[in-house]
Amino acid sequence: MTMERTILHLDLNTFFVSVERLHEPRLIGLPVLIGADSDRGVVASCSYEARAFGVRSAMPMRMAKQLCPEAIIIRGDSGAYLKKSDEVTDVIREHMPMFEKSSVDEFYVDLTGTDRFHGSWKLANELRQRIAHETGLPNSIGLSINKTVSKVATGEAKHSKGALQVPYGTEKPFLAPMPIERIPGVGDKTAHLLRSMGVSKIHALQEVPIDLMQRILGEHGPVLWRKANGIDNSPVIAWHERKNISTERTFERDTIDVVKLRGMLTAMAESLAFQLRKGAKLTSCVAVKIRYADMNTHTRQLRIGYTACDHIILPVVHDLFRALYDRRQRIRLIGVRFSHMVGGGHQMDAFTDTEEAMALYQAMDRIRKRFGDRTVMRAAGMDAQSIGRMDNPFDGQAPVLLANRRS
């Protein structure tokens, strides 16, 4: 006899907003938007109070401000969000047999077989309460036979008690009355196509012949049909440490100011290198990305020896930029990515490293850990704040300037 699966889905409610409220309790109960307050900015996250005005994630910030003029706009701090996400991950890792981290604020846990011992529903609720207690972050859970139904259940739980179980055998009727957009994987284009066919509710999609879905949507059609019918055999994939980190900056105005572009690249690479050292990681591949005003995008990368040191990484970043940059075009976006990461600390190179340099990194990192990622930075990166959307603000602290050091 095959044992029925039991899959838990856990979502951190309005994650970015919740993290900001831990630092600023005065934001509780107020409409809050996370994102860049510029013409090209988008809403990365928003509070439930802002959603009541029609604001949604990924909405242009300009539109969000029109819908909710009294909203408080916060640029955001990616370093703080990653840190809190890691805290939640540690709690889940400590107490759950196997889990998948599908995003910074979303997790799946395979609880199959736990009914024999403690009861999966009891374990799920205990995990939810433990995360709230140990991290201060509100969260919602859904429990069912598979990932799709559990994810939908979590969405429903947010509007009630924060926890919802869908008993085995009730998956199809549970989904039936909901709009088709509730199915994971149904985007705007797919929803528009289905609605043009008169399919607006999941119960209607359940009745569409699967071969017709194949003809209309190709390989994606049968997948959506099965999800609509509560069928999803996708496994919970055991979580592993991320193998790359990256950051991008979109400019409010397309630019050809090379000095400021280089300064921004310095700030971005420096911030990522700090994330490496903080996580006891090393990178062996550096990439730079450029998107021009005509939306053409180009990327170039280079393999290097494993490192987490600015004075090794920064020259590589600037060399890649010089190789990519077309001086005839304005730039809309630039990005930096570190990949091929492994765990470990930096090993000193007798020819390129000095005790002074290593001591400087340690001192800088101690200040950053205490006061924020961008409280200490190279002077070359200071102008980066003025021309692009930055992930890590100064957190109200006066920055300490470090003159550029020749590598």
N, C-alpha and C positions, 0 to 999 in steps of 0.2 A: 504494500500500500504506500503510495507516494504522499509524503507529508506536504500539506499546503504551506506555501510561503507566508511569512508575516514581515511586511516591509514598513518601516517607520520613515516618514518624511518630517524634517524639522526645519523651520524657517525663522530667522531672526527678524522680528517685526521692525519695519522702517529702520534698517540696521544703521545707516550712516547718521540718521537723525537721533537714534537712541544713544549712539556713542557721544554725539555732541551734547546731548542732555545730561549725560553722566558728568561732563566737565562744566556745563552751565545749566544748573537746575531751573534757572529762570525761564528757560525755553519750553519747559513742560506746559502743555496745554495751549501753546501758541502755534500758528501756522509757520512752518519752517521749510525752506527750500535749500537743498545742497547742490551747488554748482556754480559756474562762472557767471557773474552778473555782467554779461556783454551781449552784443548783437548776435554772436555766433554761439553763445553759451546754451547748454541744455540742462535740464533738471536731472541730476544724478539720482536723487532721492527726495522724497517729500513726506511730511508728517500727515497723519490722518486728518488733522485739522485743515491742512491745505487741500487734501483730496476732496474734502466736502465742497470746495469751490470749483471742482472739475479739473484740478491740476493732476498730472500723471508723470511718472518717470519717463525720461527720454523726450519730454515735451520741450520745445524751444523756450528758453527762459523769458524771452520777450512776451510770449503768449501767456506764460504762467503768471507774470506780473500783472498782466491785464485782467486775468481772472481773479487774482488774489493780491490786490495792491498793498495790503497790510502785511504781507508775508515777510518774514525775516530771512534774508539770503546769506548763506554761509558758504564760503569758497570750498571748504573741506580740507581734510588732513588724511591723505591715504596711509601715511605711516601709522597713525592712531587706529585707523580702521583695520589694517592688517594685524596689528598687535592684538586687538580685541578678538578678531577672528581666530587668531592662534590660541588665545585663551579658551575659547569655546571648543576648538579642536582638541586641546589637551584634556578637557573635561570628558568629551565623548570617547577619546582614545583610552582613558583610564577605566571607563565603566562599561563600554560596549564591546562585543566580540568582533564585529566587522562593520566598517562604515565607509561611505563614499562622500567626499567633500566635492560637491558639484559646482560650488561657487563660493565666494567669500562669506556668504550669509545663508547657505543652503546645504543641507546634509541628508543623506539616506543611510538608514541603519538596518541591517538584516537581522531580524529578531526571530527567525525561523527556529522552532524547537524550544524556545524559552518558556512556552506555556507548560512544559513538563516540570519546570522548576519554580519560577517566581510568577509567571504570567506576563505575557508581552505587554498588555495594556498597562499593567502596574509599573513595569520597567520603563515604559515610554513616558508616563507621567512623572515618575521619579527623576528621569533624566531632564525633562523640561523644567522641573522645579529646581534641580541642582544647578542648571545653567543660569537660571534667573538669580539664584542666591549667590553663586560664586563669581559671576561676571557682571551682574546688575542689568543684564540685557533681557527684555521681554521677548518671548518666542512662542510660536504656535506649532502644533504637531497634528499629523494625520496618520492613521494606521489602517492598513488594508492588506489585500493579497498581493499588490504589486505597486510599482513606483508611480504609474500614472494616476491611479485612483487615490493613492496616499497624498500625492501633491495637490490634487483637486480638493481633497478633504481638508488639507491644511488651509487652503484659501477660504473654505467655508468656515473653518474653525475661528479664523480671525474676526469674524462677525458675531461670534457667540462666546463660548467659554475658553477658547484658545486651544481646545483639544477635541478631536473627533475621530471616532472609530467607525469604519464601514464593515459590518459583519460579512463573512464569507457567503457568497451567493447573492448578495444584494448590490453588487457593483453596477450592473446595468440599470436597474431602476433608480439608483442613487444619482447617476449621471444624467439620466433621461431628460429632466425638466430644465437643465441648464443651457445657456447660450453656447453655441459652438466655440466661441472664443475661449471658453474655459479649458478646452483640451490643450495640453502642452504640445506645441508645435504648430498650432493654427495661428498664423500671422495675419496681417491686414489683407494681403493679396488673396490668400486662401479663403479667408472669411468672406471677402467680397465676392469671390467666385461662387462659393457655396450658397451665399444668400441670394445671388442672382438666379440660382436654381430653385429657390424657395426653401432652402435648408437653413433655418435660423436656430433651431434647437437641436440638442444632441439626439433626442429621440427620433427626429427625422433623419439624421445621419445614420443612426443605427439601422434604419430600414432601407437605405440605399444599397443596391446590390454591390458586392465587393468588386466584381469585374468592371462595373461602371466607374467606380472610384479609380480603378487602375487606368482606365481609358482617359479619364479627366485629369488626374494628377500624377500619372506615371507610378513609379515605385512608392512614392509618398502616399498615394491614395489608400492602398490596403493597410498601411501602417496607421493612418488616421482612423480608418474604419474599425480596426481592432481596438484602438484606444477608446473610441466612442462606445464600444461594446464591453469595456472594462477588461480587455485582454492585453496584457503586456508582460512578456517573458524576459525582458531585459534584466540582467543581473545587477546586483550592487557590486560595483567595482572597488576593490580594496584601495583605500587612499594611500598615495605615496607623496613624498615631498615634491614640491614643484621644481621643474628643471629649468625654468627661465623666469626672469623678471624684466619688466619693461615700463617705459613711461613715454607719453607723447604730449606735445603742446600744440594746440591750434591757436593761431594768431587772430586777434580781433580784426587786424587789417593785414593783408598780404604784404610781405616785406622783402627788401633786398639789403637790409642793414646787416652786413657781414659781422661787424663787431658785436652787435647785440645777439646775433645768431650764435656766434661762438661762445658768448657769455652764457646763453641759455643751455647750450650743449654741456658746458662745464658744470653748471648747476645740476642738470639732470644726471649726468654721469656720476657726479660726486654724491648725490642723494642715493642712487642705486648702489654705489660701492659701500656706502654706510649700511644699507639694508643687508648686503652680503655679510659684512663683518658682524652685524648684530645677530644674524642668523647662523653664524659660524659656517658660512658658505664661501666657495671659490668659484669663479667663472673661468672658462677657457675659450669663450667665443663672444666677441663684441660686434654689434651691428648698429648701423645708423640708417634711419629712414627719412626720406624727404618727399613731401607731397607739394606739388606746384599749384599755382592758381588755377590751372586748367584741369586739376584733379589727377593728373598723371603722377604715379607714385613709384619711387625707386628706392631700393634697399641694397646695401652692400655690407658684408660681414668679413671678419678676419679671425682666424684661430690664433690664440696666444697661449702662453704658459699659464697654468692655474694661478689666479691671483685675486685679491680683493683690495688692492692698493690703488689709490687715485693716481699717483705719479706714474704708474705703469699703464693704467687704463685711459687716462685723459689724452695722451699723445695719439693713441690708436683711434679714439673717437674723432679727434680733429683731422687726422689723416684721412679717415673714411669720408668725412664731410667734404674735404677738399677734392677728393676723387669723384664724389657724386655731384657736387654743386655746379649748376649751369647758370652762369652770371647773367644770362639773357632773360631769365624768368623770375618772377616773384614767387616767394615761398609761402604756402598756406599752413603747413604743418611740418614739424620735425619730431623725430623720436629716437630713443636709444634702447637697445635690448641686450641683456646679458643672458647667455644660454650655456648648455653643456655644464651645468652646475654640479658640484659635488660638495659633500660635507668636509669641513676641515678648516684649520687656521693657516694663515699665511706663513710660509717658510722664508726666512730672510735670505736674500741673495747678496753674497759678499761683494759683488761688483756694482749693484744698483741700489741696495738698501743701506741705511745707516741707523744706528741706534736712535739718533735724533729724530729721524723720520718716523720710526716705529713709535717712539714716545709721543710724538705730535699726534699721530692717529689715535692713540689711546686716550689722550687728553681731550681731543675733539669729540670722540665718541661718548665719553663720559658726560660731557656737557649736553650733547644732543639727546642722550637717553633721559637726562633729567629735565631739560627745558624744551625739547622739541627738535625735530629733524633739521630745521633750517635756522637754528639760532647761531650756528657756527658755519661759515662758508667762505670760499675764496672770493676775493674782491671782484674777479672777472665775472662771477655769476650774479652779481648784485642787480644788474639791469634786467635780468630775466623776468623779474616780477612785473615790469612795466609794459611788456609787449606780448605776453601770452598768458594762457590760463594755467596757473600753477596748482599742483596737487597739494603741496605742503606750505601753508602760510607760516608767518613767523610766530603765530600763537600769542601775539601781544608782546613778545620779548624783543628787545633791541638786539639786532644782529651784531655779532662780533666779527669784524673784518679781518681776513688773513690775506696778506699780499701773495701774489702768485709766486710759487717756488719753482725754480727750474728743475726739471727732472733730469 
